[in-house]
Amino acid sequence: MVKAVIAIHGGAGAITRAAMSDEKEQHYRQALLDIVTHGQQMLAQGASALDVVTEAVRQLEECPLFNAGKGAVFTHQGTHELDACVMDGRTLNVGAVAGVCRVRNPVLAARAVLEQSPHVLFIGEGAEQFAEAQGLTPVAADYFSTPDRWEQLQRALNSDEAVLDHDGAAGGDDPLDPDRKFGTVGAVALDLEGNLAAATSTGGMTNKQAGRVGDSPLPGAGCYASNDSVAVSCTGTGEVFIRTLAAYDVAAQMRYAGRTLQQASVNVIHDSVLELGGSGGLIAVDREGNVALPFNSEGMYRASARVGEAADVAIYRDS
């Protein structure tokens, strides 16, 4: 019998454990636990992997602790541009949006593209028009803004560098170092029918140039799922994950080289990505229900839960 399972991530980066209060850490852990447990319950009730990853990422987008949806980071121009992708491992159907600024839940727009359009990827105003036509109510541009993210932009502007979200978090009370944090969210799942799915969403990089698109909305780079191998969601240095086709490379190594999930995912994160100076991690589940959560940074917000078993939540290398 298939052992249904879900894994989620909320970004990766360089940990400064001493800099985070117990209260703040508990907020992160509780958010991850609540979301992964809800996904676990959906799987137990027979929900599809596609529905489960979509809902898990929607909930991550609603949580301002993470850089997706509410709480997304600012561009250099002081705006928000959000990206998302959803892929169905059963059909290889995929939907994605990039550079949207008025879609409350980009993952729902991506899901609409998957289901309602012959196309794969919509960008900017066209993506927003499509989402609205599918019944997704637009939000004001400042919906995503939070004071912490604005402060983060001001620090980045002073240093004149683009920083990846958990790296640029408000000083002093965040578990991830203010200079090296990658703020993508994602989910992967295997359902009771043996189907795989993956979803990824992000607000991008603080102080990024308007129009910049990372790996998150690109199938094969930041998101991939195929029932013959694996479902993957990535978080990290987007440009490097694009250049290495990181998500697809896990599947390719399993499919063509006969590598296990653990071997393939570790190779991608600790060899391919690292060799090009990239940092970050990925979450993956294979068709047998094995889970891998490798990262080459000092930490990654992550959680996983098999149906019928206790959920596991971790932030640092050792927990």
Summary of the structure (lengths in Angstrom):
residues: 319
radius of gyration: 17.4
end to end distance: 29.9
largest distance: 55.6
contacts: 1342
relative contact order: 0.20
helix: 36%
strand: 29%
